[in-house]
Amino acid sequence: MKIETMSKADAIDLAFPENWHRRHLLDLESLSADEIQILLDTAQKLKELTGGCRNKLSLLTGKTLANLFFENSTRTRNSFSLAAKRLGADTVEFSSGGSSVAKGETFVDTAKTIEAMGVDWVCTRHVTPGTPHLLARELRCCVINAGDGPHEHPTQGLLDMLTIRQHRGRLDGLTVALVGDISHSRTARSNIWGLSKLGAHVIICGPPTLVSPRWQELGFEVAHNLDAILHRCDVLNLLRIQFERQKARPFPSVHEYAALYAMNGARMRRAKDDILIMAPGPINRGVEITPEVADGPHSVILEQVTNGIAVRMAALWLLSGAKDASNSTTQAEPIHYV
C-alpha cells in the first residue's frame, strides 16, 4: 500500500494551541478539562490530515521516540511507533529482556543512557506505579506514560474518549459504565478521571472484590449488578480480568464471572439500541464478552485501535511543541490511586 507524505504546508491549519504548556503526559487525573479537550481535538485533526492515520506528515522530522517497555504490549507499543513514523519521527525500541537491566543497571540509568542517544520523547511502561513521574524528574526529554502498574494509562483513556465522541458527538451527559477488574485496571482510572472531567456520568461496575468502596467516597457511582444498570448505559467499556496481577482468585470461577458480567447476546437485547461496546484489549472471548458482541455492529473495539494512533500522534506533537517553546523542566506531581 502506498503511503503518501504531506508537508508542513499541507497542515498549515494545525495551529499549536497557545494554552498547551505540558511537556509530559503522565496521567489524566492532573489534566484540566481544557487540556483533555486539546488532546482530543488535536487527535481528531491529525486523524483527518493523515487520512485515517494512514498517510504521513513531516511535522516531527528529525525527532526520535524511544519506547522503554518493561511489560509486554502489542497495541500500545506498535501504536506509539506508528504514530511517531506517521509524523516523520524515528523510533528506538527497547526491550528489558536483552538489555543491561539484566546485568543490574537501574531503571533510571537505563533511561538516561537512552536519552543520551539524542531522543526527544521517552515512552515507558512499567509494573511499578509512578515510574513515569520519576523519569519526568530525572530526564530532560518529554516523558509519556504508557501504563504504570495499576495506576494510569492516559493515552488509552484518551483514545476511548475520542472513539465515544466520534460516535456520539459529545461526552457531556452520557452514561459510561466501566465493567470488570477495576482494582487492577490502569485503563479504568484514566477513563474515570477523563470522562468525569468532560461531563460524563461514570458507573464503576464489577464484583465487590474488584471494586474499591473508595470510588463511592470520591463521588462516583458503584454497582455490582450489571443487569441493574444496563438499561441506563450509553457506553460499556469491558475490562479484562487481569489474573496475572492477582494474588488470589477474586471470584469462585470464570464461568460465574461470565454469567454475571459478560456482555452477551441476551444482554445486548436489553440494552439501548445505540449502545457502544468497547474494550481496551486484549479481549478474552467468553469471559468479559462473547464473540457475537465483540464482532457485532455495536462494537467499536477496532476503531479504538485506530484512534490510538491518532491520540498518540497528538501527544507527541503537543509535548514536543511545549518542549521546544521552553527549556525549563516541569516537575511531576506525586501520584495516588484508589
C-alpha positions as CSV (number, residue, x, y, z in Angstrom):
1,M,0.0,0.0,0.0
2,K,1.3,3.4,-0.9
3,I,2.0,5.8,1.9
4,E,1.6,9.4,0.9
5,T,3.6,12.2,2.6
6,M,2.2,15.6,3.4
7,S,4.4,18.6,4.2
8,K,4.1,21.2,7.0
9,A,2.5,23.5,4.4
10,D,-0.3,20.9,3.9
11,A,-1.1,21.0,7.6
12,I,-0.9,24.8,7.9
13,D,-4.3,24.9,9.7
14,L,-2.9,22.7,12.5
15,A,-2.0,25.7,14.8
16,F,-0.3,24.9,18.0
17,P,-2.7,25.7,20.9
18,E,-1.4,28.7,22.9
19,N,-2.7,27.3,26.2
20,W,-0.9,24.0,26.0
21,H,2.3,24.0,28.1
22,R,2.8,20.4,29.3
23,R,6.0,18.6,28.4
24,H,5.0,15.3,29.8
25,L,1.8,13.2,29.7
26,L,1.8,11.2,32.9
27,D,-1.9,10.8,33.8
28,L,-5.3,12.3,33.2
29,E,-6.0,13.0,36.9
30,S,-3.8,16.1,36.8
31,L,-5.0,17.4,33.5
32,S,-7.7,20.0,33.2
33,A,-10.8,19.5,31.1
34,D,-9.5,22.1,28.7
35,E,-6.2,20.2,28.3
36,I,-8.0,16.9,27.7
37,Q,-10.1,18.7,25.0
38,I,-7.0,20.0,23.3
39,L,-5.6,16.5,23.1
40,L,-8.9,15.1,21.7
41,D,-9.3,18.0,19.2
42,T,-5.7,17.6,18.1
43,A,-6.0,13.9,17.7
44,Q,-9.2,14.3,15.6
45,K,-7.4,16.9,13.4
46,L,-4.4,14.7,12.9
47,K,-6.5,11.7,12.1
48,E,-8.2,13.7,9.3
49,L,-4.9,15.1,8.0
50,T,-3.4,11.7,7.8
51,G,-6.3,10.1,6.0
52,G,-7.4,8.0,9.0
53,C,-3.9,7.6,10.4
54,R,-2.6,6.0,7.1
55,N,-0.6,8.8,5.5
56,K,2.4,10.7,6.6
57,L,3.1,14.3,7.8
58,S,6.6,15.8,8.2
59,L,5.7,17.6,11.4
60,L,8.3,15.8,13.6
61,T,11.1,15.1,11.1
62,G,14.4,14.8,12.8
63,K,13.0,13.9,16.2
64,T,13.2,10.4,17.9
65,L,10.9,8.5,20.1
66,A,12.3,5.8,22.5
67,N,9.9,3.1,23.6
68,L,11.1,1.8,27.0
69,F,8.7,-1.1,27.8
70,F,9.3,-3.2,30.8
71,E,6.0,-5.1,30.3
72,N,4.5,-6.8,27.3
73,S,2.5,-4.8,24.9
74,T,1.0,-5.2,21.4
75,R,-1.4,-2.3,20.8
76,T,0.3,0.5,22.8
77,R,3.9,-0.1,21.7
78,N,3.1,-0.6,18.0
79,S,0.7,2.3,18.1
80,F,3.3,4.7,19.5
81,S,5.8,3.6,16.9
82,L,3.4,4.1,14.1
83,A,2.3,7.5,15.5
84,A,5.9,8.7,15.5
85,K,6.5,7.5,12.0
86,R,3.3,9.0,10.7
87,L,4.6,12.4,11.8
88,G,8.1,11.8,10.3
89,A,9.9,10.9,13.5
90,D,12.3,8.0,14.1
91,T,11.9,5.3,16.8
92,V,14.1,3.4,19.2
93,E,12.7,0.1,20.5
94,F,13.9,-1.1,23.9
95,S,13.3,-4.5,25.4
96,S,14.3,-5.1,29.0
97,G,15.0,-8.8,28.4
98,G,18.0,-8.2,26.2
99,S,19.3,-5.0,27.9
100,S,21.8,-4.1,30.6
101,V,18.9,-4.2,33.1
102,A,19.6,-7.9,33.2
103,K,23.1,-7.0,34.4
104,G,21.9,-4.8,37.3
105,E,21.6,-1.4,35.6
106,T,18.9,0.7,37.3
107,F,15.8,1.8,35.6
108,V,16.8,5.5,35.7
109,D,20.3,4.8,34.4
110,T,18.8,2.9,31.5
111,A,16.5,5.8,30.7
112,K,19.4,8.3,30.9
113,T,21.5,6.2,28.6
114,I,18.8,6.1,26.0
115,E,18.2,9.9,26.4
116,A,21.9,10.5,25.9
117,M,21.5,9.0,22.4
118,G,19.5,12.1,21.4
119,V,15.9,11.1,21.9
120,D,13.1,13.7,22.2
121,W,10.5,11.5,24.0
122,V,10.7,8.5,26.3
123,C,7.5,6.4,26.3
124,T,7.6,4.0,29.2
125,R,5.6,1.1,30.5
126,H,6.5,-0.4,33.9
127,V,4.9,-2.6,36.5
128,T,5.6,-0.1,39.3
129,P,3.2,2.9,39.7
130,G,4.9,6.2,39.5
131,T,7.8,5.2,37.2
132,P,7.0,7.8,34.5
133,H,6.7,10.5,37.2
134,L,10.2,9.6,38.4
135,L,11.6,9.8,34.9
136,A,9.9,13.2,34.3
137,R,12.0,14.5,37.3
138,E,15.2,12.8,36.1
139,L,15.2,13.4,32.3
140,R,15.3,16.5,30.1
141,C,13.3,15.0,27.3
142,C,9.5,14.5,27.3
143,V,8.1,11.5,29.1
144,I,4.9,9.7,28.2
145,N,3.2,7.1,30.5
146,A,2.2,4.0,28.5
147,G,1.0,2.3,31.7
148,D,2.5,2.3,35.2
149,G,1.2,-0.8,37.0
150,P,-2.4,-0.4,38.1
151,H,-2.2,3.4,38.2
152,E,-3.0,5.0,34.9
153,H,-2.8,4.6,31.1
154,P,-3.6,8.1,29.8
155,T,-3.5,7.6,26.1
156,Q,-5.8,4.6,26.4
157,G,-8.3,6.8,28.3
158,L,-7.9,9.5,25.6
159,L,-8.5,7.1,22.7
160,D,-11.6,5.7,24.4
161,M,-13.0,9.2,24.8
162,L,-12.1,10.1,21.2
163,T,-14.0,7.0,20.0
164,I,-17.1,7.8,22.0
165,R,-17.0,11.5,20.9
166,Q,-16.8,10.4,17.2
167,H,-19.9,8.3,17.6
168,R,-22.0,10.4,19.9
169,G,-20.6,13.9,19.2
170,R,-20.1,14.6,22.8
171,L,-19.2,13.2,26.2
172,D,-21.2,15.5,28.4
173,G,-24.4,13.9,29.7
174,L,-23.5,10.3,28.5
175,T,-23.6,7.4,30.9
176,V,-20.5,5.2,30.6
177,A,-20.0,2.0,32.6
178,L,-16.6,0.6,33.2
179,V,-17.2,-3.1,33.9
180,G,-14.8,-5.7,35.3
181,D,-11.4,-5.7,37.0
182,I,-11.4,-2.1,38.3
183,S,-8.8,-2.8,41.1
184,H,-6.0,-3.7,38.7
185,S,-7.0,-1.6,35.7
186,R,-4.9,1.5,34.8
187,T,-7.3,1.9,31.8
188,A,-10.2,2.3,34.3
189,R,-8.5,5.0,36.3
190,S,-7.7,7.1,33.2
191,N,-11.2,6.7,31.9
192,I,-12.7,7.6,35.3
193,W,-10.8,10.9,35.6
194,G,-11.0,11.8,31.9
195,L,-14.7,11.1,31.4
196,S,-15.8,12.7,34.6
197,K,-13.9,15.9,33.8
198,L,-15.7,16.2,30.5
199,G,-19.1,15.7,32.0
200,A,-19.9,12.0,31.5
201,H,-21.6,10.1,34.3
202,V,-19.3,7.2,35.1
203,I,-20.6,3.9,36.6
204,I,-17.9,1.6,38.1
205,C,-19.2,-1.9,37.9
206,G,-17.8,-5.2,39.0
207,P,-17.6,-7.8,41.8
208,P,-17.1,-6.3,45.2
209,T,-13.7,-7.9,45.4
210,L,-12.6,-5.9,42.4
211,V,-14.2,-2.5,43.0
212,S,-12.9,-0.4,45.9
213,P,-15.6,1.3,48.0
214,R,-13.3,4.4,47.9
215,W,-14.7,5.2,44.5
216,Q,-18.1,5.8,46.1
217,E,-16.5,8.0,48.7
218,L,-14.9,10.1,45.9
219,G,-18.4,10.7,44.4
220,F,-18.6,8.0,41.7
221,E,-21.5,5.6,41.3
222,V,-20.5,2.0,42.1
223,A,-22.6,-1.0,41.0
224,H,-22.1,-4.7,41.5
225,N,-25.0,-5.8,39.3
226,L,-24.6,-5.2,35.5
227,D,-28.2,-6.1,34.7
228,A,-29.5,-3.5,37.1
229,I,-27.6,-0.6,35.3
230,L,-27.6,-1.9,31.7
231,H,-30.7,0.0,30.5
232,R,-29.1,3.3,31.6
233,C,-25.8,2.9,29.8
234,D,-24.8,4.7,26.5
235,V,-21.4,3.0,26.5
236,L,-20.0,-0.1,28.1
237,N,-16.2,-0.4,28.4
238,L,-15.5,-4.1,29.2
239,L,-12.2,-4.6,31.1
240,R,-10.1,-7.7,31.1
241,I,-9.8,-9.8,34.2
242,Q,-6.0,-9.4,35.0
243,F,-5.3,-12.7,36.5
244,E,-1.5,-12.1,36.2
245,R,-1.8,-9.2,38.8
246,Q,-3.9,-11.0,41.3
247,K,-2.5,-12.9,44.3
248,A,-5.8,-14.7,44.9
249,R,-8.9,-15.6,42.8
250,P,-11.4,-12.7,43.3
251,F,-14.5,-14.8,42.4
252,P,-15.3,-18.5,42.5
253,S,-14.9,-19.3,38.8
254,V,-14.6,-17.7,35.4
255,H,-17.9,-19.3,34.5
256,E,-19.6,-17.5,37.3
257,Y,-18.0,-14.2,36.4
258,A,-19.1,-14.5,32.8
259,A,-22.7,-15.3,33.9
260,L,-22.9,-12.1,35.9
261,Y,-20.8,-9.6,34.0
262,A,-20.0,-10.8,30.4
263,M,-21.7,-8.9,27.6
264,N,-23.6,-11.4,25.5
265,G,-26.5,-11.6,23.1
266,A,-29.2,-11.7,25.7
267,R,-27.9,-8.6,27.5
268,M,-27.5,-6.8,24.1
269,R,-31.2,-7.2,23.5
270,R,-31.9,-5.5,26.8
271,A,-29.5,-2.6,26.2
272,K,-30.1,0.7,24.4
273,D,-30.5,0.4,20.7
274,D,-27.4,2.6,20.1
275,I,-25.2,1.3,22.8
276,L,-21.4,1.4,22.2
277,I,-19.4,-1.7,23.1
278,M,-15.7,-1.0,23.9
279,A,-12.8,-3.0,25.3
280,P,-9.2,-1.9,25.7
281,G,-7.8,-5.3,24.7
282,P,-6.7,-7.9,24.7
283,I,-10.2,-9.3,25.0
284,N,-10.9,-12.7,26.5
285,R,-13.8,-14.1,24.4
286,G,-16.3,-15.8,26.5
287,V,-15.2,-14.1,29.7
288,E,-16.0,-10.4,29.6
289,I,-17.5,-10.5,26.1
290,T,-18.9,-13.1,23.7
291,P,-17.8,-13.3,20.0
292,E,-21.2,-12.2,18.7
293,V,-20.9,-9.0,20.7
294,A,-17.2,-8.4,20.1
295,D,-17.7,-8.8,16.3
296,G,-21.2,-7.3,16.2
297,P,-22.4,-3.9,14.9
298,H,-22.3,-2.1,18.2
299,S,-18.6,-3.0,18.8
300,V,-16.0,-0.2,18.2
301,I,-13.1,-2.2,19.5
302,L,-11.0,-2.0,16.3
303,E,-11.9,1.7,15.9
304,Q,-10.3,2.2,19.3
305,V,-7.1,0.7,18.0
306,T,-7.0,3.2,15.0
307,N,-7.8,6.1,17.3
308,G,-4.9,5.1,19.5
309,I,-2.6,6.1,16.7
310,A,-4.4,9.5,16.4
311,V,-4.2,10.2,20.1
312,R,-0.5,9.3,20.3
313,M,0.3,11.5,17.3
314,A,-1.4,14.3,19.2
315,A,0.5,13.6,22.4
316,L,3.9,13.5,20.6
317,W,3.2,16.7,18.7
318,L,1.9,18.7,21.6
319,L,4.6,17.6,24.1
320,S,7.3,18.3,21.5
321,G,5.9,21.8,20.8
322,A,5.8,22.6,24.5
323,K,9.4,21.4,25.0
324,D,10.6,23.4,22.1
325,A,8.9,26.5,23.5
326,S,10.6,26.2,26.9
327,N,13.8,24.6,28.1
328,S,12.5,24.5,31.7
329,T,11.8,21.2,33.4
330,T,8.3,20.7,34.6
331,Q,8.2,18.9,38.0
332,A,6.0,15.9,38.1
333,E,3.2,15.7,40.7
334,P,3.2,12.8,43.2
335,I,0.7,10.1,42.3
336,H,-2.0,8.4,44.2
337,Y,-4.6,5.9,43.2
338,V,-7.6,4.1,44.5
